[in-house]
Amino acid sequence: MRIRQKTVNNLFIQVVGGADTTTLQESSVAGYDTAMCQVTPLMVCNPSEDTGTSFDPQPGQQIWVKMQVAGAGNPAWGPGDFGLLDLPSGTQSANDIRDAFAQKTFSGCFGSEVDTAPGQKTAISDAINTRLDIYVQSAKSYANDKNAYPAYNVTKGLVWDKGCSKVPSQGTLDTYTGPSDSNQAIAGLVQYPRDNCIYAGNCTLGTRFGDGNWNRALYWATNHPGIAPAARPAGWNTWTRYATYRWEVDNDLPPAVKTIPNNSASGGENGIPQCFKANLPGDTQGSRCVDPGTGQLVEQPGSPRANDRSHQLQGGGH
């Protein structure tokens, strides 16, 4: 703290009989504030705010942060707010925010208060999908951007039936659509599924907030058909999506051991990136990922494979 005195001349006070001068005391106090750096410009509202209670998300609980379509609920968190934030520079430009989502290196820090960026800004979905090795529509140029490389494992429940220049689709395969799907034993395509209650629209906290229960058995049966249930790793039936993803990435040691889903030989999905055109970093098996509780893209530099960009933000989830 610093305190300083100084004298100022009174101009208007003299008119009403005041003194010619006044002695003032100045002070300044140093303190702390919060800064969040290199985080994705996303927001999540407390679903219990109207009751005055806190929200404590649990590991593996899915939060549908940004909806493109209404589905069973309102895609907006509030009037005009679709989960996006102004960048620290203050810009609301859709292209600038798209770049912040697509590229690994995002500079800038958010303070303790943020402003929302209004509008859907549909190009954001294209940027998010670069993590899934999808470089189409407004994201075509990122296929040559060394800072927009895909995740090591890009399993997404889609196949490249028309090549990398077109949006991947389910092709002729049956794709998992939730607990109401008639085929619950094995499907043609299964991404990391949403929480069961999000599919069903009956989650306790509303459309956006799941409970962490998802169809693990169907995911394993479809994407790892060569591993019998008894031979699956211990705990697989309780793992979060992110724990499943990490097992697939961390145990993938080709050519001897291959744990990234690849069923292309039988017409299924290949979870290995195919469409990124620039040179990949020397090791892309690390952990740039989405936090399963908050939906926030996070870096984990302590990972033994530290450069990956794992991928889920909308649709399925880790």
Residue, then its C-alpha position, 0 to 999 in steps of 0.5 A: m500500500r502507498i499513501r501520498q498527500k497532495t494539495v489541490n486548488n479549490l475553484f468552485i468551492q470558493v464561490v460559496g465561502g470555502a477554503d482556497t485549497t484542500t489537502l487530499q490523501e491518495s492510496s492504492v492497494a495491491g490485490y489478486d484477481t482470477a485469470m484463465c488462460q488458453v481456455t476455450p471461449l465457452m460458458v455453462c450456466n448453473p442449472s440450479e441457479d434458480t433454487g439458489t443451490s450450487f452445481d457440482p458436476q461429477p466426472g463423466q457427467q455429460i453437459w451438452v454445452k452448445m446445441q446446434v438445433a433445439g432437439a428436446g430443449n432450447p438451444a439457447w442458454g438465454p436470449g441470444d446466448f448459445g454458449l459462446l464468449d467474447l474473446p479476451s480482446g473483446t471481439q465477437s467475430a465469428n471467424d476469430i472465435r472459430d479460430a480459437f476453437a480450431q487451433k491448438t494455440f489460443s492466446g489470451c486470458f479471461g478475467s473473473e468477468v466475461d461477456t457472451a458472444p451472441g448468435q449461433k455462429t454455425a462455423i464454430s461446429d466446423a472448427i470443433n470438428t477438426r478434432l475429429d479429422i473433419y475439414v469441410q465447409s468453413a474448416k477446409s483451410y485447417a487441413n493444412d494448418k499445423n495448429a489444427y491437427p486432429a486427435y490421435n483417436v477420431t472415432k465419431g460414429l461416421v465413415w468417409d463414404k464420399g472422401c475427405s472433401k465431403v461431410p462423413s456420414q453413416g453411409t449404409l450402416d445402422t448408427y446408434t441413436g440412443p436407448s430407444d434404438s431397436n438394435q442394442a446388441i451391436a450396431g454398425l456405428v457407435q460414437y462415444p454415446r451421449d448419456n442415456c437420459i440426454y437421448a431420452g430427454n428425461c435427465t433430472l437437471g434438464t435437457r443439457f445435463g446428463d448423469g454419466n450413465w451411457n451405453r458402454a456395452l454397445y460401444w465396446a461390442t461395436n468398436h472392439p468386436g475382437i475383444a470378448p467381454a471377459a477379456r476387456p480391461a478391468g473396470w471398462n463397464t464403469w469407465t467414463r467416456y474419457a477413461t475409455y478414450r484414454w485406454e484406446v490411446d495409451n495402449d495403442l502400440p502398432p503394429a503389435v497392439k492396436t487399440i484405436p477402433n478400426n473396423s474398416a475391413s468389415g465396412g465399419e469405422n476407422g478411428i485413425p485420422q485420414c484427412f489432415k494434410a499437414n505434417l502431424p507433430g512427432d507424437t500426437q497421442g497426448s491429451r488435448c481434450v474436453d473436460p467431461g464435467t465442464g465441457q471445457l477444452v483443457e490441456q494436460p501437459g503432464s501426459p506421457r503423450a502430450n500433443d493430442r487433441s481429443h475431441q468431443l464437444q457436441g454429439g457424443g462425449h468422453 
